[in-house]
Amino acid sequence: MVGPLRSAPLSIPISINLERRAILNHRVLDEALTAALRWCSLTLKGRAPFPLVRRLAGCRLDSVKEFIAPSFTFDFDSGTAAFTNLPRLRKLTLGIDTDTLTVLMPWAQLTDLTLFCDSPLIALDVLAQCPNLTRGAVSTAGWDGLLPTNRDIVALSHLQRLSLPFLASAGDVTPLFDYRSAPALEELCLDFEDMIVDDHECWPNSSRFTAFLLRSPHITRLELTDLRHSTLSSDDILAFLQHTVYLTHLKLTEPSSDCFDDVLISALTYHDGKIPLVPYLQYFVLESTYIMNFTEDILAEMIASRWWIDAESTTPPSVARWTNVELGGDHEFSEHFMDIMMDVREREGLPIIFFVFEFEGG
């Protein structure tokens, strides 16, 4: 006679609050550790004392698939924390604020990594040990001193999505691209929100980045965030677009007048008989919290040049047709420009949206 079926033990998500003023209850922790084999995820909030980190590293965490420790900073003089006990770990969020890598993880098995790291050298070392990543988000700074030398290019062959939020620093961030290739990369985001550009150039030239784009030829989505905090020019953006021929989605936020100008807009304008720039582009977002400086008629011409209706021609243009155009923020478009765009939308179905930012409070 078959006995009653028993369901598998329930998996447990664990979160340990170590933030300021939080009191760690060791009796509760001891009880939780007795069920460590059932943990499916582990989150450390706040500064983790090294004895706790070492204890966790010594447990069997066989079922943990996700580990979140964005403030994983403790007294590294006490030794190294080696998490070799995470056979199923695939997703990791980790913060490192030291100059040496003393946190050891099963890097090679990760598929999803979010890394906060002040040192670009450590960021490079970590990425070099993550050959199976499909998604990466790496927040790091630029080089203030001597640049790294004699490093081999590491191929992240499975990486499909990469986000690089640059931290505030007085250094060049472009050497990050010297030592990586991502042949399967499809989505790339460069975020300059925290950069400081008053006294230095975080992006002295684009040669390093365009070389990276050549090694990553299948990018379809490019997002450039908070461009006013960068030193990029419209020539730099043009170079990016010339090396992303399969681009379908482009999003620009907070562009300065140096990087989004009539030159760039004109280059995106399609003309019959000429080889188009980013011929597959169909999704475009432009947003800013301040007034931008460009000629609206040139922007209107660019948008119209990449839109048509089937009845207009038996031979459609050799560029993709828009599926989405979004313009807005705090930039006030003229009534003339709005009338042109609204007319094309109403008569020909141009998929264009105008939006404004709304802030709570006052």
N, C-alpha and C positions, 0 to 999 in steps of 0.2 A: 504494500500500500504506500502510495506516494504521500509524503508529509506535506504540510503547508509550505507554500513558497515564501521565501523571505526576500524582501526587497533589499537592494544594496544600501549601505549606510548613506545618509544624506551628506552631500558635500557642504562644507562650511566656509563662507567668506570671512576672513579675519581682518579687523582694523584695530591697530594699537595707537591710541592717542598719546603723543609725546610732546604736544605743543605746550607753550609756556603756561604755567599754572596748573597744567594737568598732572594729576597724581596717579602714578602707575600702581595698580593693585596687584601685588605679586601673587597673592592667593588665586585671584582670577586668572592671571597669566599662567600659573602652574596648572590650573585646571584645563585651560585652553590647550596647553602643550600636550596634555595626555591624548588629545584628539588630533594631533598635528598631521597624522596620515590622511585625515579627511579634509584638510584645508584645501580649498580650490583656488583661493587668492589670498594674498597677504599685503596689507597696506600699513606703512609706518608714517604717521603724521607728526612732523616736528623733528627735533634733533634726537638722534638715537644714541644712547650711551653705549660705549663699546662692550661692556659685559653682556648687555642684552643682545647686541648684534652677534657676538661670538656664540651666545647660547642658541640663537636662531640658526646660525650657520652649522651648529652641531646636531640639529634635529633632523629627523627624516621628514622631508616635505615632499613626499613622492607624488602628491596630487596637485601641487600648486602649479597653475598654468599662467598666472599673472602676479607680478610682484611690483608694488608701487612704493617708491621711497624717494620722492622729489627733494627732500631735505636730508639726504643720507650723509650727514656730516657728524663726525665724532672724533675722539682723540686717537689719531692714527699712530701716535707714539706707542700705543699699546700693542701694536702688531697688525697683522693682515687678516681681513675677514674673507674667507674662502667659501663661497656658497657652491659647493660641489654636490649638494643634496637636493637638487631641483631637476630631476630627470624629465619632467613634463613642462618645464617653463618655456613659454613661447613669447610672452609679452612682458616687457620690462620698462618701467619708468624709474630713472635713477638720477640723483643729483650728486655731483662731486665738486668740492670746492678746495681741493688740495692740488699740489704741484706734482704729485706722484700717484700712480694708480695702485691703490692698496685694497681695493674691493675687487675680488675675483668672482666672476659669474660664468655660467656655462654659455659664453657668448656665441659659440658656433651653432647652438640649437635655436637661437632667437629668430623669430620672424618679424617682430614688431618692437622697435626700440624708441623710447623718448628719453633723451639725455640732456641734462643741464650741467654744463661743464665750463668752468672759467678758462681752463687751459686748452688751447687748440691742439697741442701736441697729444694730450690725453685723448681728446676727441678722435684724432686720427688713429691712435693706437687701438681704441675701442672698436672703431669701424673696421679696422684691419682684421679683427678677430670675429667679425659677424658676417660670414659669407652667405648666410641663408636669409638675410633680411629681405622682406618684401615691402616694408614700410619703415621709414626712419624720420625722426624729428630731432635735430641736434642743435641746441642753443649753445653757442660758444663765442669767444672773442677773437680779435685779430692778433697779429704778431706785433709786439712792441720792439723786439730786438732782432737777433739773428734769425734768419729763416732756416727751416729744416733742410738738410741736404742728404744726398745719397739714399733716398728712399725709393722703393719700387712702387709702380702704379698697382694698386690693389683693385681687382674687379669685383664689384658687388653685382654678381650676375643675375640675381633674382629681384633686385630692388626695383619696385614699380612706383613708389611714392616717396618723395624726399622733401622735407621742410627744413629750412635753415634760418631760424630767428637769431640774428647777430646781437651779441651782448654789447653793452657800452664799453668801449675801449679806445685807445689811441693808436690802434694798429691796423695793418693791412689784412683784410679777410680773404683776399683772393688766393693765397697759397693753399687754402683748404682744397682747392680744386685741382692742384697739381698731381695729387697722388691717388686719385680715384677715377674709376670708370664705372658707368652704370648702363650697360647695353640694353637692358630691358626697361629703363626708366621711362615712365609715361607722364607723371605729374611732378612738377617742381615749383616750390614756393621759396622766395627769398624775402625775408622780413627784416626791414631796417629800423623798426620802431624804436629800439633802444640804443641805436648808434648815436654818437656825438661827432658832428662833422665840423665844428667851429675851427679847430686848430689842426686838423689833419685830413688826410684822404684815406678813407677806409677802402676805397676802390680806385687805386691809381691808374689802372688801365684794365681792359677787358680781355687781354690775350690769354690769360690763364683760364678764364671762364669759358671763352669760346673754344679753347682746346678741349675742355671737359665736355662741352656740347658735342663736339665732333666724336668723342668717345661714347656719347649717349644720344644716338641719332634718332630715337623714336619718341621724343617728348611730344605730347599732344596738348598738355595743359601747363600754362606758365602763369604764375601769380607773383607780382612784384608789389610788396606792401610797404607803406610809409616811405615812399621814394624821396620825400623832401628831406629825410634824415640821411640820405645817401649822397654820394658825390657823382652819381650817374648822370650822363648827358644823353641827349637824343641819339647821338652817334653810338653810344653804348647800347641803347635799346635796339637800334637798328642792327647792330652786330649780333645781338641775341636772336633777333627774328630771322636774320639771314642764315643762322645755324640751327633753326628749328623749323624745317620745311614742312613737317607734318602737323604743325600746331593747329588745333581746332578751337582752343579756349585761351583767351588772354584777359587777365584782370589786372588793372593798374589802380592803386589807391594812393592818395596823397601825392600825386606827381608834382614836382617843381616845374617852373617854366623852362628850366634847362633840359629836362628829360622828356616832357610832353609838349612839343611845339609844332609849328606848321611844317617843319622839315619832316618830322616823324609821321605826321598825319598824311602829308602828301605822298610819302613813300608807301603808305598802306593803301592809297587810292588805286583802284584798278583802272587800267587803260587798255583798250582793245589793241592787240598786236604786240603788247609788251609782256615780258615774263613777270608774273605777279609775285609780290612778296607774301609769304605765308598763304598759299593758294587755298588751303583747306580751312582757313579761319571762318568760324560760323558763330562764335559766342564771344561777345566783347562787353566788358564792364569797366566803366571809368567813374571813380568816385573820389570826392575830395571834400574836406571840411573848410576849405577856403577858396577864394576866387582864383581860377586858373587863367593863364595868359596864352591864348591862341586865337586864331581867326575862325569864327564860327562857320563862315561860308565854306572854308576848306574842310572842316569836320563834316559838314552836311554833304559835301561832294563825296568825301570818302565813304560815308555810310551808304549813300545812294548808289555808288559805283559797285557795291557788292550786294545789291538787291535787284531782283527783277521778278516778273510774273511770267508764267509759262506761255501766255498768249503773246508776249512781246516779240519772241524770236524763236525760230526753229532750231537755232544753234545757240545754246546758252553760253554765257561767258565761261572762261576757263578758271573761275574761282568758285568756291563754295558760296551758297546763299545763306544769309543770316538765319539763324534759328533763335537768337536772343541778342538784344542790344540793351544795355542798361546804362543810363547816364544820370548822375546826380550827386547828392551831398549838399553842400552849401553854395556851390557855384550857381549863379543866377543866369540862366540862358536867356537871350533876348527873345522878345515876342516874335521877331522875324524868323529866328532859327526854330522856335517852337512851332510856328505856323507851317514851315516847310516840312518838318518831320511829321507833324500830325496829319498833314495832307497826304503824305506818302503812306502813312499808316492806314488812313481811312480809305484811300483809293486803291492801294495795292497790297495792304495787309502787312506792312513792315512790322516785325515783332519788336517794337521799341518801347521801353519803359523809362519814365522819368521819376525820380524819387528824391525825397529830402530826408535829412536826418532829424529825428525827434529826440530831444533830451528831456528826461524827467526832472522835475524840480524847477527852481528858478530863484 
